[in-house]
Amino acid sequence: MKAAPAVRWPAIAALTAVSTLAQIGQFGVGFIVLPVWLAHQGLDAQRAGLFAASQWAGMLAGLMAAPALVARLGAKRTVSLGLAASLAAFASVPWLAWPLWIAPGMLMGLGIGLRWIANESWLYGLVPEALSGRVVGVHETLIAAAGVVAPALAAWCGADGRVTIAAGLGFTLAAAIPLWLTASGAPATAAVCETPSHIETRFAPINALVALGMVVVAVGGISDGALYGLFPLYAAARGMNSTQTTVLLSCLGLGGMALQFPVGWLADRAGLGKTVVLCAMTSTLALAAFALAAPTTWLFPASAFLAGGMNSAFITLGMYAAARGEKAALIRNMRRVSLAFTGSSIVGPMIAGAAMERLGNDVLLWPLAIASGMLAVFTLGIFEGRRQSNAPSPAN
């Protein structure tokens, strides 16, 4: 009987470090802190929404291109290409003005999309199936640190353009160190290459679990794109300065970091559907409380913490659904879930930006609360449909 291959824990740890450092630079600084600085350069709600949409559009392009690039260049070089794209985006922002900021916005998103698929497919290809849930939980908790570290740094140093650009460059460049210290391996290539059988089954029917995960993560994408892309304008409408804005963004990030492991644990115990209903209802209440609370009360940061946690929970539950689908279709399911997230993240800031332009910048949270409430109703409808289909036929 063959012994099980040794688990490459140093490589798993190194690739997790790549995700964590890159997420802080690419997403934390690029998607959360950079819009705060741009808002202080005079970007209004509609243009801020277009900039956020350009970032998510770039990410969508990266997600689509990543599998072919990995098959051609390998996972390590594809991740490196993603990091280089974000470095170029950060370096070019200070030299440009609107509407040319759209270009680095798209480049920033492209870098995240390439790194996301290439690095995480490589990482999860090294993890034994029995440990996948715990490794995913730890990984999602660590990358959620981007929503805490980047705003905290901005709150400490101020949302200054030079500090923002330097932080983005520094964290993104630091991610290349553990990446290039990690030896490439067969699992990375096998995990992401498009074989003929994979290409044939790309458009295979989606199972119910993955389909629900795509719906859940789409709601998370709408909230993520709108909340982080337009929050600086909402905060200004509520009378907050840049330091208060970044502190509140840290509260959102802390919630996302603290609640992902408990959400994953609950999904293992209670199932995906029940966990989705609980998180969606909690998100609706938290967003409503966040919108109604006075900025000087304890309820304001507390509801921000809970709203941030539930928003990230939608993404965690989507990845959980992909991981729990057919193991042979792991990469296909990850692509479907990530594309659903990114596509909705493009639409979110555009819709919310138009609503804010018409109704005022302080209405941002209400469309997001409505989306969460609709998700809870949708999932409860699935439960009711299953109950009725399993009910005995009435006697004639």
C-alpha positions in Angstrom: 0.0 0.0 0.0 1.4 3.4 -1.1 2.1 5.9 1.6 0.3 9.2 1.3 2.5 12.0 -0.2 3.9 14.4 2.4 1.9 17.6 2.7 4.0 20.6 1.6 3.2 22.8 4.6 6.0 25.3 3.9 4.6 25.9 0.4 1.1 26.2 1.7 2.2 28.7 4.3 4.2 30.7 1.7 1.3 30.8 -0.8 -1.0 31.9 2.0 1.5 34.7 2.8 1.4 35.7 -0.9 -2.4 36.0 -0.8 -2.3 38.0 2.5 0.4 40.5 1.5 -1.0 40.9 -2.1 -4.5 41.4 -0.8 -3.4 44.1 1.6 -1.7 46.0 -1.3 -3.9 45.2 -4.2 -7.3 45.3 -2.5 -6.9 47.0 0.8 -4.9 49.9 -0.5 -6.0 49.8 -4.1 -9.8 49.2 -3.7 -10.4 50.7 -0.2 -7.9 53.4 0.6 -7.2 54.8 -2.9 -10.8 55.8 -3.5 -10.7 57.9 -0.3 -7.7 59.8 -1.7 -9.4 60.1 -5.1 -12.6 61.5 -3.5 -10.5 64.2 -1.9 -9.2 65.0 -5.5 -12.8 66.0 -6.4 -14.3 62.8 -7.7 -18.1 62.9 -7.5 -20.4 59.9 -6.9 -20.9 59.0 -10.6 -17.2 59.2 -11.5 -16.2 57.3 -8.3 -18.7 54.6 -9.3 -17.1 54.4 -12.8 -13.6 54.2 -11.3 -14.8 51.3 -9.0 -16.5 49.6 -11.9 -13.3 49.9 -13.9 -11.4 48.1 -11.2 -13.9 45.2 -11.1 -14.0 45.1 -14.9 -10.2 44.6 -14.8 -10.6 41.9 -12.3 -13.1 40.1 -14.5 -10.6 40.2 -17.4 -8.0 38.7 -15.1 -10.2 35.9 -14.0 -11.1 35.1 -17.6 -7.4 35.1 -18.7 -5.8 33.4 -15.8 -6.4 29.7 -16.7 -4.9 30.1 -20.1 -2.0 32.0 -18.8 -1.3 29.4 -16.2 -1.4 26.7 -18.8 1.1 28.6 -20.9 3.4 30.3 -18.3 2.8 28.3 -15.1 1.2 29.5 -11.8 4.2 31.3 -10.4 4.8 33.5 -13.5 1.0 34.2 -13.8 0.9 35.4 -10.1 4.0 37.5 -10.8 2.3 39.0 -13.8 -0.6 40.0 -11.6 1.6 41.6 -9.1 3.5 43.5 -11.8 0.2 44.8 -13.2 -0.8 46.2 -9.8 2.7 47.7 -9.3 2.3 49.5 -12.7 -1.1 50.8 -11.7 0.1 52.2 -8.4 3.1 53.8 -10.0 1.0 55.5 -12.7 -1.8 57.0 -10.6 0.0 60.1 -9.3 0.9 61.1 -12.9 -2.6 60.9 -14.2 -6.0 62.7 -13.7 -9.6 61.9 -14.5 -10.6 60.2 -16.8 -7.2 58.6 -17.3 -7.5 57.1 -13.8 -9.7 54.5 -15.4 -6.6 52.8 -16.9 -4.7 52.1 -13.7 -8.1 51.1 -12.1 -8.5 48.4 -14.7 -4.8 47.4 -14.4 -5.3 47.1 -10.6 -8.2 44.8 -11.0 -6.4 42.7 -13.7 -3.6 42.1 -11.2 -6.0 40.8 -8.5 -7.8 38.5 -11.0 -4.6 36.9 -12.2 -3.3 36.4 -8.7 -6.6 35.1 -7.3 -7.1 32.2 -9.7 -3.4 31.3 -10.2 -2.3 31.5 -6.6 -5.4 30.0 -4.9 -5.6 27.1 -7.4 -1.9 26.4 -6.8 -2.5 26.6 -3.0 -5.6 24.4 -2.9 -4.0 21.9 -5.2 -1.4 21.3 -2.4 -4.0 20.8 0.4 -5.3 17.4 1.4 -9.1 17.1 0.9 -9.6 16.3 4.6 -8.0 19.6 5.6 -9.5 21.8 2.9 -12.2 23.4 5.0 -9.8 24.5 7.7 -7.2 25.8 5.3 -9.8 27.8 3.4 -11.1 29.2 6.7 -7.7 30.3 7.8 -6.9 31.7 4.3 -10.1 33.7 4.1 -9.5 35.1 7.6 -5.9 36.2 6.8 -6.8 37.9 3.5 -9.7 39.7 5.2 -6.8 41.5 7.1 -6.6 43.7 4.0 -9.8 45.4 5.2 -8.2 46.2 8.5 -4.5 46.8 7.9 -4.8 49.2 4.9 -7.5 51.5 6.4 -5.7 51.5 9.8 -2.5 52.5 8.1 -4.3 55.3 6.3 -5.9 56.4 9.6 -2.5 56.5 11.3 -0.6 58.3 8.4 -3.5 60.1 6.9 -5.1 59.5 3.5 -2.1 61.2 1.8 -1.4 60.3 -1.8 2.3 59.6 -1.3 1.7 57.3 1.7 -1.2 55.5 -0.1 1.0 54.8 -3.2 4.0 53.8 -1.2 1.9 51.4 0.9 0.4 49.8 -2.2 3.7 49.4 -3.9 5.4 48.0 -0.7 2.8 45.3 0.2 2.4 44.2 -3.4 6.2 44.0 -3.9 6.5 42.1 -0.6 4.2 39.4 -1.8 6.7 38.5 -4.5 9.2 37.4 -1.9 7.4 34.3 -0.6 6.2 33.6 -4.1 9.6 33.3 -5.6 10.9 31.3 -2.6 8.3 28.6 -3.3 9.3 25.9 -5.7 6.8 25.2 -8.5 5.2 21.8 -8.3 3.1 19.4 -10.4 -0.1 20.0 -8.4 -0.1 23.7 -9.3 0.0 22.9 -13.0 -2.5 20.1 -12.8 -4.9 22.1 -10.8 -5.4 24.9 -13.3 -4.5 23.6 -16.7 -7.4 23.3 -19.2 -7.3 19.7 -20.4 -9.7 18.7 -23.2 -12.0 17.1 -20.7 -12.1 20.3 -18.7 -12.9 22.4 -21.8 -15.7 20.0 -22.7 -17.3 20.2 -19.3 -16.8 24.0 -18.8 -20.5 24.6 -19.7 -21.8 21.5 -17.9 -24.9 22.0 -15.8 -24.4 23.7 -12.5 -25.4 21.7 -9.4 -27.8 23.3 -6.9 -25.1 23.9 -4.2 -22.8 25.8 -6.6 -25.8 27.7 -8.1 -26.8 29.0 -4.6 -23.2 29.9 -4.0 -23.2 32.0 -7.1 -26.3 33.8 -6.1 -24.9 34.5 -2.6 -21.6 35.7 -3.9 -23.3 37.9 -6.4 -25.1 39.7 -3.6 -21.7 40.0 -1.8 -20.2 41.4 -5.0 -22.9 44.1 -5.3 -22.3 45.1 -1.7 -18.5 44.9 -1.9 -18.2 47.0 -5.1 -20.7 49.6 -3.9 -19.6 49.8 -0.3 -15.9 50.1 -0.7 -16.0 52.1 -4.0 -18.5 54.7 -2.8 -18.1 54.7 1.0 -15.9 57.8 1.1 -18.7 59.9 -0.5 -21.3 58.4 2.0 -19.0 59.2 4.9 -18.5 62.8 3.7 -22.3 63.2 3.4 -22.6 62.0 7.1 -20.0 64.7 8.1 -17.0 62.5 8.7 -13.4 63.6 7.8 -10.8 61.3 6.1 -9.5 59.9 9.4 -12.9 59.0 10.7 -13.7 57.5 7.3 -10.6 55.2 7.4 -11.3 54.2 11.1 -14.9 53.2 10.1 -13.5 51.3 7.1 -11.3 49.5 9.6 -14.4 48.5 11.6 -15.9 47.0 8.4 -12.6 45.1 7.8 -12.4 43.9 11.4 -15.9 42.4 11.1 -14.8 40.7 7.8 -11.7 39.3 9.5 -13.3 38.2 12.8 -16.4 36.5 11.5 -15.3 34.3 8.6 -14.1 31.3 10.6 -17.4 31.2 12.7 -19.4 31.5 9.5 -17.5 28.6 7.9 -17.9 26.5 11.0 -21.7 27.2 11.0 -21.9 26.2 7.4 -20.3 22.8 8.2 -22.7 22.3 11.1 -26.0 23.7 9.8 -25.6 23.5 6.0 -25.2 26.2 3.4 -28.9 27.2 3.1 -29.6 27.9 6.7 -26.3 29.8 7.1 -27.1 31.9 4.1 -30.6 32.8 5.6 -29.0 33.8 8.9 -26.2 35.9 7.4 -28.6 37.6 4.9 -31.1 38.5 7.7 -28.2 39.7 9.9 -26.8 41.8 7.1 -30.1 43.4 6.4 -30.5 44.4 10.0 -26.9 45.6 10.4 -27.0 47.8 7.3 -30.3 49.3 8.4 -28.9 50.1 11.8 -25.7 51.4 10.2 -27.8 53.8 8.0 -29.9 55.0 10.9 -27.4 55.3 13.7 -25.8 58.6 14.6 -22.0 58.7 13.9 -21.3 59.7 17.5 -23.0 56.6 19.1 -21.6 53.1 19.8 -24.2 51.6 17.4 -22.5 53.2 14.4 -19.1 51.3 14.6 -20.8 48.2 16.0 -23.2 47.9 13.1 -20.3 48.6 10.7 -18.4 45.7 12.2 -21.4 43.4 11.8 -22.2 44.6 8.2 -18.5 44.1 7.2 -18.5 40.6 8.6 -21.7 39.6 6.8 -20.6 41.1 3.6 -17.4 39.0 3.7 -19.5 36.0 4.8 -21.3 36.1 1.4 -17.9 35.6 -0.3 -16.8 32.9 2.1 -20.1 31.0 1.6 -19.7 31.3 -2.1 -16.2 29.8 -2.0 -17.5 27.1 0.5 -20.2 26.1 -2.1 -17.5 25.8 -4.8 -15.3 23.7 -2.6 -18.2 21.4 -1.5 -19.3 20.8 -5.2 -17.8 18.0 -7.3 -14.1 17.7 -6.5 -13.3 16.9 -10.1 -14.9 20.3 -11.0 -13.2 22.4 -8.3 -11.5 24.8 -10.7 -14.6 25.2 -12.9 -16.7 25.9 -9.8 -14.2 28.4 -8.4 -14.2 30.2 -11.8 -18.0 30.3 -11.9 -18.2 31.7 -8.3 -15.5 34.2 -8.8 -17.0 35.5 -12.1 -20.4 35.8 -10.4 -18.7 37.9 -7.7 -16.7 40.1 -10.0 -19.5 40.7 -12.5 -21.9 41.8 -9.8 -19.1 44.0 -8.3 -19.0 45.9 -11.6 -22.8 46.5 -11.6 -23.0 47.4 -7.8 -21.1 50.7 -7.8 -22.6 51.9 -11.1 -26.2 51.4 -9.8 -25.4 52.7 -6.3 -23.5 55.7 -7.8 -26.5 56.6 -10.0 -28.9 56.3 -7.0 -26.6 58.5 -4.9 -26.4 61.1 -7.7 -30.2 61.3 -7.8 -31.2 60.8 -4.2 -28.1 62.0 -2.3 -24.8 60.4 -1.1 -26.4 59.2 2.2 -28.6 56.6 0.6 -25.8 54.2 -0.1 -26.6 51.6 2.5 -30.3 51.2 1.7 -30.0 49.4 -1.7 -27.5 47.0 -0.1 -29.9 46.3 2.8 -32.6 45.6 0.2 -30.3 43.2 -1.7 -29.5 41.2 1.5 -33.2 41.0 2.4 -34.0 39.7 -1.1 -31.3 37.0 -0.7 -32.9 35.8 2.6 -36.3 35.7 0.9 -34.9 33.9 -2.1 -33.2 31.2 0.0 -36.3 30.7 2.2 -38.2 30.3 -1.1 -35.9 27.4 -2.0 -36.6 25.8 1.4 -40.3 26.1 0.8 -40.1 24.7 -2.7 -38.2 21.7 -1.4 -40.7 21.2 1.4 -43.7 21.3 -1.0 -42.0 18.9 -3.5 -41.4 16.4 -0.7 -44.9 16.7 0.8 -47.2 13.8 0.2 -50.0 14.3 -2.4 -53.4 15.1 -0.9 -55.9 12.2 -0.8 -58.4 12.2 -3.6 
